[in-house]
Amino acid sequence: MSEEKNIKSIQTPHGELRYYRDWDNSEGGVVMLNPRTLDRYREIRDGHPKIENYDCFFAFGQEQFDRNLAAAVLSGRIKEGEKIYSHSSGLYGTRDGITSFLAWYEERDKAIPAECDPQEVYFYEYNNHECMFGWDGDKPAFDLVAAYFGEDVASKVVRL
């Protein structure tokens, strides 16, 4: 027999947000009943630059590194013999290429505090990081809210 939903309501910068913890289907994940900015948050987060527009590439092994470097040289994005740097997550390229590529994400993320509700972002990331199972509790979700909105705003979200 399913447990009755304990719907809660909180005031956020974007108005009243109604939600409940779904113990039947997601071990306590958050279901938001009336999110106002969640679709926009997802749209922003799903945006990624085209690697072909930057002097860099991704590789996860020597063969892929050699192939992708050769393609970048052939396309003229990287000059033959130019120094290649390694960044995290398999990103390689020129210093300027990597810096420009990462700057795209920094610019993209500026839209989040301007257009999104910090509480909705927190609940979304709580679910996304499966914080209900994590050893760190809600830390990943809280840290993202703090990074986007600042510590002062993050300190006001209702935490789980």
Salt bridges, closest charged atoms under 4 A:
ASP39 OD1 - ARG42 NH1 3.83
GLU43 OE2 - ARG40 NH1 2.81
GLU63 OE2 - ARG67 NH1 3.69
GLU107 OE1 - LYS110 NZ 3.15
ASP109 OD1 - ARG108 NE 2.79
GLU115 OE1 - ARG40 NE 2.41
GLU125 OE1 - HIS129 NE2 3.32
ASP138 OD1 - ARG159 NH2 2.68
ASP143 OD2 - LYS139 NZ 2.58
ASP152 OD1 - LYS156 NZ 3.05
